[in-house]
Amino acid sequence: MKFANPNFLYLWLLLPALIGGFVWSGRRRAGLIRSFGNPDLLERIGSAVHPPRRRLKQVFFVLAVFFLALALARPQWGASLTPIKREGVDLVVVLDVSLSMLAQDIKPSRLEKAKHELSKLLDLLKGDRVAIVAFAGTSFTLCPLTLDYQAAKMFLQTLNPGVIPEPGTAIADAIRTGAANFDPKSKKFKALVLLTDGENLREGKEQDPVAAAEKAAEQGVVIYTVGIGSGRGEPIPLTNEQGEVAYKRDPSGQPVMSKLDEESLRKIALAAGGKYYHATPEEMELTKIYEAISGMEKKTFEEQYHVQYQDRFQWPLLVAVLLLFAEAAMPERKKR
């Protein structure tokens, strides 16, 4: 047996005080009667009261308090097992943290906008596992697949260009790292969301992001891409140790202009059965991505059994009510 509200059992500590109060009241009443000193009056008063009944009424009241406290504590016994299934998809979020994401064509910056969008997406998820991958010149899994969205958001807030010292933007490598988080035995239940400005600064067959997306699609991964930035080009602000802001320059001394490459991001999404979205201030793309993920076939991550105990407070409550009725119905004085 267990109690749902065991703190109510502390009411039993009042029982000795209640019993002591009845004893003190009885003695005080007897003392007051004796103080009259009239034998005839004492005899009439004593004959009108039935002492055993008075004591029995007090016993009923004390027991009623006992069982009422027991009922409030909600005793439980007899358990049943209720299966609880957790279903969803595996979602890997791949975030660009290269220097170009510091561009401020989206306020406060591309990177902060991407982090804000991802945080909002995590708020929408229900039952899906999520992982976070960061990339620049190389990539790594910052947070493996988890159902702990708050932990994932904490990892997300730590991201900045300094977490990956190797410069550049290796999108293909990031897609491969993201896909490696999925179960290789399964061909379903996999979604990857890539947030970047789309500037792929690596060349070669191994660094072709579309080819990497096609390879991921063969494993059942659906890729959704979100473009962060604008196509007009934006300089990349850099802050030195003194807090002074300068702009990144090429070897000829000209400011490096970072542009959103929407065409590449469309090709990546198309190659993996997903869709491209452009980040907007209204963040409507988040709802669309969430709806797309929600429409995917779900898998059961885990099946747990919840122990449900049966409440039995009704029985002590019934006893308490009956005792109170009996106490109220029992006359204390003798019938004449």
Backbone hydrogen bonds, N-H to C=O, Kabsch-Sander energy under -0.5 kcal/mol:
donor,donor_aa,acceptor,acceptor_aa,energy
2,K,76,Q,-2.4
4,A,73,A,-0.6
4,A,74,R,-2.1
5,N,73,A,-2.4
8,F,5,N,-1.7
9,L,6,P,-1.9
10,Y,7,N,-1.6
11,L,8,F,-1.7
12,W,9,L,-1.9
13,L,10,Y,-1.7
14,L,11,L,-1.9
15,L,12,W,-1.6
17,A,13,L,-0.5
18,L,14,L,-2.2
19,I,15,L,-2.8
20,G,16,P,-2.8
21,G,17,A,-2.1
22,F,18,L,-1.8
23,V,19,I,-2.3
24,W,20,G,-2.6
25,S,21,G,-2.4
26,G,22,F,-2.3
27,R,23,V,-2.2
28,R,24,W,-2.4
29,R,25,S,-2.2
30,A,26,G,-2.2
31,G,27,R,-2.3
32,L,28,R,-2.2
33,I,29,R,-2.1
34,R,30,A,-2.3
35,S,31,G,-1.4
36,F,32,L,-0.5
36,F,33,I,-1.2
37,G,33,I,-0.5
37,G,34,R,-0.8
42,L,38,N,-2.6
43,E,39,P,-2.1
44,R,40,D,-2.0
45,I,41,L,-2.5
46,G,42,L,-2.6
47,S,43,E,-2.0
48,A,44,R,-1.0
48,A,45,I,-0.6
49,V,45,I,-0.9
50,H,332,E,-2.5
53,R,50,H,-0.6
54,R,50,H,-2.0
55,R,51,P,-2.5
56,L,52,P,-2.3
57,K,53,R,-2.8
58,Q,54,R,-1.9
59,V,55,R,-2.3
60,F,56,L,-2.7
61,F,57,K,-2.2
62,V,58,Q,-2.5
63,L,59,V,-2.6
64,A,60,F,-2.2
65,V,61,F,-2.1
66,F,62,V,-2.1
67,F,63,L,-2.6
68,L,64,A,-2.2
69,A,65,V,-2.3
70,L,66,F,-1.7
71,A,67,F,-2.2
72,L,68,L,-2.3
73,A,69,A,-1.5
74,R,71,A,-1.5
76,Q,2,K,-3.1
77,W,310,Q,-1.5
80,S,308,Q,-2.3
82,T,80,S,-0.5
82,T,306,H,-2.9
84,I,304,Q,-3.8
86,R,302,E,-2.2
87,E,85,K,-0.6
88,G,299,K,-2.0
90,D,189,F,-3.1
91,L,89,V,-0.6
91,L,129,R,-2.9
92,V,191,A,-2.6
93,V,91,L,-0.5
93,V,131,A,-3.2
94,V,92,V,-0.5
94,V,193,V,-3.3
95,L,93,V,-0.6
95,L,133,V,-3.1
96,D,195,L,-2.3
97,V,135,F,-3.1
101,M,98,S,-1.7
102,L,99,L,-2.2
103,A,100,S,-1.4
104,Q,235,P,-0.5
110,R,103,A,-2.2
111,L,101,M,-2.8
113,K,109,S,-2.3
114,A,110,R,-2.5
115,K,111,L,-2.6
116,H,112,E,-2.2
117,E,113,K,-2.3
118,L,114,A,-2.5
119,S,115,K,-2.3
120,K,116,H,-2.0
121,L,117,E,-2.2
122,L,118,L,-2.4
123,D,119,S,-1.4
124,L,120,K,-0.9
124,L,121,L,-0.8
125,L,121,L,-1.1
129,R,89,V,-1.5
130,V,146,T,-2.6
131,A,91,L,-2.2
132,I,143,C,-2.4
133,V,93,V,-3.2
134,A,140,F,-2.2
135,F,95,L,-2.0
136,A,138,T,-2.9
137,G,166,E,-2.1
140,F,134,A,-2.1
142,L,132,I,-1.9
142,L,140,F,-0.8
143,C,132,I,-1.9
146,T,130,V,-1.7
149,Y,147,L,-1.3
152,A,148,D,-1.9
153,K,149,Y,-2.3
154,M,150,Q,-1.8
155,F,151,A,-2.2
156,L,152,A,-2.3
157,Q,153,K,-1.9
158,T,154,M,-0.7
158,T,155,F,-1.1
159,L,156,L,-1.4
163,V,160,N,-2.1
164,I,161,P,-0.8
170,A,136,A,-3.5
171,I,169,T,-1.0
174,A,170,A,-1.7
175,I,171,I,-2.3
176,R,172,A,-2.1
177,T,173,D,-2.4
178,G,174,A,-2.5
179,A,175,I,-2.7
180,A,176,R,-1.6
181,N,178,G,-1.4
182,F,179,A,-1.5
186,S,183,D,-1.4
190,K,220,G,-0.6
191,A,90,D,-2.5
192,L,222,V,-3.0
193,V,92,V,-2.4
194,L,192,L,-0.6
194,L,224,Y,-2.9
195,L,94,V,-2.9
195,L,193,V,-0.6
196,T,194,L,-0.6
196,T,226,V,-1.9
200,N,198,G,-1.0
201,L,169,T,-1.4
201,L,199,E,-0.8
202,R,169,T,-0.5
207,Q,204,G,-1.0
208,D,205,K,-1.4
212,A,208,D,-2.0
213,A,209,P,-2.1
214,E,210,V,-2.4
215,K,211,A,-2.2
216,A,212,A,-2.1
217,A,213,A,-2.3
218,E,214,E,-1.5
219,Q,215,K,-0.6
219,Q,216,A,-1.1
220,G,217,A,-1.8
221,V,216,A,-2.0
222,V,190,K,-1.6
223,I,221,V,-0.5
223,I,272,A,-0.9
224,Y,192,L,-3.2
224,Y,222,V,-0.5
225,T,275,K,-1.6
226,V,194,L,-3.1
227,G,277,Y,-2.8
228,I,196,T,-2.1
229,G,227,G,-0.6
233,G,230,S,-0.5
234,E,258,S,-1.4
236,I,256,V,-0.7
238,L,246,A,-3.8
240,N,244,E,-2.4
243,G,240,N,-1.9
246,A,238,L,-3.0
248,K,236,I,-2.6
250,D,254,Q,-3.0
253,G,250,D,-2.5
256,V,248,K,-2.8
258,S,234,E,-2.9
258,S,256,V,-0.6
259,K,257,M,-0.5
260,L,230,S,-2.4
261,D,197,D,-2.7
262,E,260,L,-1.0
265,L,261,D,-1.4
266,R,262,E,-2.3
267,K,263,E,-2.0
268,I,264,S,-2.2
269,A,265,L,-2.1
270,L,266,R,-2.6
271,A,267,K,-2.3
272,A,268,I,-0.9
272,A,269,A,-0.7
273,G,270,L,-1.3
274,G,269,A,-2.9
277,Y,225,T,-2.6
279,A,227,G,-2.6
279,A,277,Y,-0.5
283,E,280,T,-0.9
286,L,283,E,-1.0
287,T,283,E,-0.8
288,K,284,M,-1.8
289,I,285,E,-2.5
290,Y,286,L,-2.7
291,E,287,T,-2.5
292,A,288,K,-2.1
293,I,289,I,-2.6
294,S,290,Y,-2.9
295,G,291,E,-1.4
296,M,293,I,-1.4
299,K,88,G,-2.6
301,F,86,R,-2.7
301,F,299,K,-0.7
302,E,86,R,-0.9
304,Q,84,I,-2.6
304,Q,302,E,-0.5
306,H,82,T,-3.3
306,H,304,Q,-0.5
307,V,305,Y,-0.5
308,Q,80,S,-3.4
308,Q,306,H,-0.7
309,Y,307,V,-0.6
310,Q,78,G,-2.2
312,R,75,P,-3.0
315,W,312,R,-1.0
317,L,313,F,-1.9
318,L,314,Q,-2.3
319,V,315,W,-2.2
320,A,316,P,-2.3
321,V,317,L,-2.3
322,L,318,L,-2.4
323,L,319,V,-2.4
324,L,320,A,-2.0
325,F,321,V,-2.3
326,A,322,L,-2.5
327,E,323,L,-2.5
328,A,324,L,-2.2
329,A,325,F,-2.3
330,M,326,A,-1.6
334,K,48,A,-2.2
